[in-house]
């Protein structure tokens, strides 16, 4: 299963979970979660939480200005148990809007 999101992040703000409301926000079965993140410009940071485990903690996102491709643009990978929530927050540290590109691949373990 793949989830994607493209979202503009306003200057000096942090998004709520960009995956909120998506079909696999809550993982249906034990899985390996592969995370790809990219931005349209420098200054975008990401935090990714799977269940209660912080997989990525406020790390700079690559400014490749396109949807991440696997395996080239994998930022992290983690395990998920059934019903674990995947949370992706994007923080813009600049004075202008930046587009964030998120791609999550969920593979049953």
Backbone bond lengths (Angstrom), bond angles and torsions (degrees), N, CA, C in turn:
res aa  C-N    CA-C-N  psi(-1)  N-CA   C-N-CA  omega(-1)  CA-C   N-CA-C  phi
1 X - - - 1.440 - - 1.527 107.86 -
2 X 1.309 116.12 140.20 1.460 122.02 179.39 1.521 108.80 -124.60
3 X 1.337 115.95 136.29 1.471 121.68 172.66 1.515 107.51 -121.31
4 X 1.330 116.74 137.65 1.458 121.07 177.22 1.521 109.85 -130.30
5 X 1.331 114.80 158.88 1.462 120.62 177.06 1.528 108.02 -155.97
6 X 1.319 115.72 138.11 1.460 122.32 172.35 1.518 105.47 -125.52
7 X 1.338 115.31 123.28 1.455 119.02 -173.05 1.518 111.35 -145.41
8 X 1.322 116.17 135.82 1.456 120.80 174.80 1.528 108.36 -82.69
9 X 1.338 115.64 129.56 1.460 121.27 179.84 1.524 107.19 -108.49
10 X 1.316 116.81 116.19 1.461 121.77 -177.68 1.526 111.68 -63.49
11 X 1.307 115.86 159.54 1.466 122.57 -178.73 1.527 111.27 -55.00
12 X 1.320 116.00 133.71 1.464 123.61 175.29 1.525 114.23 52.69
13 X 1.331 116.39 41.32 1.468 120.38 177.77 1.526 109.68 -130.36
14 X 1.326 115.11 166.51 1.460 122.85 174.39 1.518 107.96 -125.01
15 X 1.322 117.07 134.50 1.461 120.30 178.87 1.523 110.30 -78.32
16 X 1.308 115.03 160.83 1.460 119.99 166.04 1.527 105.09 -76.94
17 X 1.295 118.88 -167.90 1.463 121.91 -179.43 1.532 110.06 -63.37
18 X 1.338 117.34 115.35 1.468 120.36 -179.20 1.525 111.89 -69.28
19 X 1.333 118.19 -13.62 1.460 121.64 179.09 1.527 112.69 -95.58
20 X 1.312 117.78 1.25 1.466 121.60 -177.65 1.528 110.47 -55.66
21 X 1.327 115.51 128.00 1.453 121.31 177.56 1.519 114.53 87.73
22 X 1.320 117.71 -7.15 1.468 119.96 179.37 1.534 109.24 -78.06
23 X 1.322 115.88 158.34 1.467 121.50 -170.87 1.526 114.53 -59.95
24 X 1.316 118.04 -33.31 1.468 119.81 -178.12 1.523 112.30 -114.90
25 X 1.330 116.66 28.42 1.472 119.55 173.61 1.527 108.73 -55.31
26 X 1.328 116.40 -39.30 1.462 122.73 173.35 1.524 106.97 -104.65
27 X 1.324 117.17 117.15 1.459 122.91 -173.34 1.534 109.76 -64.47
28 X 1.346 117.83 128.66 1.465 120.17 -176.14 1.529 114.97 -76.11
29 X 1.346 117.77 -25.26 1.470 120.72 -178.19 1.526 108.77 -151.87
30 X 1.325 116.65 167.35 1.464 120.23 178.05 1.523 108.80 -54.57
31 X 1.342 116.24 127.40 1.457 120.26 -170.89 1.515 112.34 -148.77
32 X 1.327 114.65 164.29 1.452 122.87 169.00 1.527 105.76 -103.06
33 X 1.328 116.37 127.42 1.460 122.01 -177.31 1.528 108.33 -109.01
34 X 1.330 116.09 121.34 1.457 122.33 178.75 1.519 108.00 -108.13
35 X 1.342 116.07 129.92 1.463 122.00 -172.16 1.517 110.48 -115.94
36 X 1.322 115.80 125.70 1.457 121.74 173.32 1.519 109.01 -122.15
37 X 1.329 116.79 129.68 1.452 121.70 -178.94 1.523 109.35 -134.09
38 X 1.324 117.01 143.85 1.459 121.78 178.32 1.523 108.18 -150.25
39 X 1.334 115.44 166.60 1.458 121.06 -178.91 1.523 110.36 -140.07
40 X 1.321 115.19 161.97 1.461 120.42 178.65 1.522 111.87 -82.37
41 X 1.332 117.58 -13.89 1.467 122.26 -179.92 1.527 109.35 -159.03
42 X 1.320 116.24 166.57 1.469 119.54 177.76 1.519 110.25 -69.27
43 X 1.332 115.97 154.96 1.460 120.67 176.16 1.511 114.58 109.19
44 X 1.343 118.01 0.88 1.457 120.64 178.04 1.525 108.68 -98.47
45 X 1.338 116.60 131.58 1.459 123.06 -179.41 1.524 108.36 -119.30
46 X 1.340 116.56 149.22 1.459 120.77 -178.14 1.519 111.48 -127.17
47 X 1.332 114.70 146.23 1.455 123.14 170.32 1.521 106.25 -126.52
48 X 1.336 116.32 128.69 1.463 121.62 179.42 1.518 108.21 -124.57
49 X 1.333 115.54 129.04 1.459 122.35 178.71 1.528 107.85 -124.47
50 X 1.338 116.68 129.83 1.461 121.91 175.03 1.524 106.00 -115.90
51 X 1.328 116.56 114.79 1.468 120.58 -174.23 1.513 108.54 63.98
52 X 1.333 117.63 -115.80 1.466 121.11 177.27 1.526 111.48 -111.11
53 X 1.336 117.07 7.14 1.465 121.58 -177.76 1.528 111.29 -99.06
54 X 1.330 115.64 123.93 1.463 120.63 175.95 1.525 107.15 -81.09
55 X 1.322 116.61 115.34 1.461 122.41 -177.15 1.524 110.40 -92.55
56 X 1.324 117.10 -39.09 1.468 123.58 176.90 1.520 106.15 -131.36
57 X 1.337 116.81 127.88 1.463 120.89 -176.12 1.525 111.46 -118.54
58 X 1.324 116.41 95.60 1.462 123.97 174.49 1.534 112.25 51.52
59 X 1.329 116.05 52.34 1.460 121.79 -178.47 1.524 111.03 -100.00
60 X 1.322 115.91 145.80 1.470 122.50 176.65 1.530 109.18 -60.80
61 X 1.330 115.35 137.82 1.458 122.41 -179.71 1.525 108.88 -100.41
62 X 1.323 116.53 142.90 1.460 121.84 179.01 1.528 110.95 -60.51
63 X 1.322 116.01 137.84 1.472 121.65 -179.31 1.529 110.20 -95.95
64 X 1.322 117.40 57.01 1.464 120.78 -177.82 1.523 113.21 -87.66
65 X 1.332 117.02 -7.91 1.465 123.52 173.39 1.530 113.13 57.38
66 X 1.333 116.37 45.28 1.465 121.94 174.64 1.525 108.87 -164.42
67 X 1.328 114.46 168.72 1.460 119.62 176.27 1.532 108.40 -64.38
68 X 1.340 118.60 135.24 1.468 121.19 178.49 1.530 111.57 -58.33
69 X 1.316 115.43 145.37 1.458 121.94 175.36 1.518 107.69 -115.62
70 X 1.343 115.82 144.24 1.455 120.15 179.48 1.512 108.90 -103.50
71 X 1.310 120.31 138.66 1.457 128.88 7.59 1.528 114.13 -92.72
72 X 1.333 118.84 -2.48 1.465 121.69 -172.59 1.526 114.09 -58.78
73 X 1.313 117.84 -39.77 1.464 121.36 -171.05 1.524 113.70 -109.22
74 X 1.332 117.77 25.36 1.463 120.81 178.06 1.521 108.82 -69.61
75 X 1.325 115.82 125.82 1.466 120.85 178.58 1.529 110.39 -93.11
76 X 1.330 116.36 -36.22 1.467 120.24 -179.17 1.520 109.47 -162.79
77 X 1.331 113.66 167.72 1.454 121.22 177.46 1.523 107.43 -143.80
78 X 1.317 116.65 144.17 1.458 119.53 179.75 1.511 111.31 -154.37
79 X 1.313 115.65 166.02 1.453 121.46 178.01 1.512 111.21 -94.60
80 X 1.323 115.66 151.56 1.464 120.83 178.61 1.524 109.38 -136.27
81 X 1.311 115.11 141.41 1.456 121.83 174.60 1.521 108.69 -96.25
82 X 1.342 118.35 162.22 1.465 119.99 177.38 1.532 111.04 -53.82
83 X 1.307 116.21 136.12 1.474 125.78 178.89 1.523 113.86 75.98
84 X 1.341 119.78 1.28 1.468 120.29 173.23 1.525 109.09 -64.01
85 X 1.320 115.53 140.67 1.467 120.99 178.47 1.524 109.39 -94.58
86 X 1.322 116.37 135.84 1.459 121.43 173.74 1.520 107.50 -98.35
87 X 1.326 115.90 121.82 1.462 121.48 -179.55 1.521 108.94 -118.99
88 X 1.324 116.30 127.29 1.463 122.00 176.24 1.525 107.53 -124.27
89 X 1.345 115.70 118.68 1.470 121.42 177.20 1.526 108.18 -114.54
90 X 1.323 116.23 135.58 1.461 121.66 177.89 1.522 108.83 -113.78
91 X 1.353 116.26 133.07 1.467 121.82 -179.62 1.523 109.12 -121.17
92 X 1.327 114.82 124.79 1.463 121.01 178.26 1.524 108.10 -95.64
93 X 1.331 116.85 120.84 1.466 120.91 -177.95 1.527 112.32 -101.13
94 X 1.327 117.05 12.95 1.465 120.53 -176.25 1.524 112.05 -111.71
95 X 1.320 115.55 -178.57 1.460 121.72 179.76 1.513 114.08 -94.30
96 X 1.339 117.97 6.05 1.469 121.37 179.14 1.516 110.63 -134.77
97 X 1.325 115.89 161.64 1.463 120.43 179.74 1.525 110.74 -68.21
98 X 1.334 116.42 144.45 1.460 123.29 177.15 1.527 107.77 -131.08
99 X 1.322 116.33 137.89 1.456 120.92 176.25 1.521 109.30 -87.42
100 X 1.336 116.01 129.83 1.456 121.76 176.94 1.517 110.16 -106.25
101 X 1.323 116.60 135.11 1.462 123.42 179.20 1.526 107.65 -113.16
102 X 1.338 117.03 124.66 1.456 122.22 -178.48 1.522 109.93 -123.43
103 X 1.330 115.68 133.87 1.462 120.81 175.36 1.523 107.66 -137.04
104 X 1.316 116.49 123.91 1.456 122.81 -178.30 1.532 107.71 -121.74
105 X 1.314 116.37 127.57 1.458 121.94 177.12 1.525 107.83 -111.61
106 X 1.332 117.24 125.30 1.459 122.18 -179.62 1.519 108.24 -114.20
107 X 1.335 115.93 115.84 1.468 121.97 -178.96 1.524 109.21 -115.53
108 X 1.329 118.87 125.90 1.466 120.49 177.49 1.526 111.04 -55.77
109 X 1.337 115.69 138.49 1.474 120.87 -178.79 1.521 110.51 -78.19
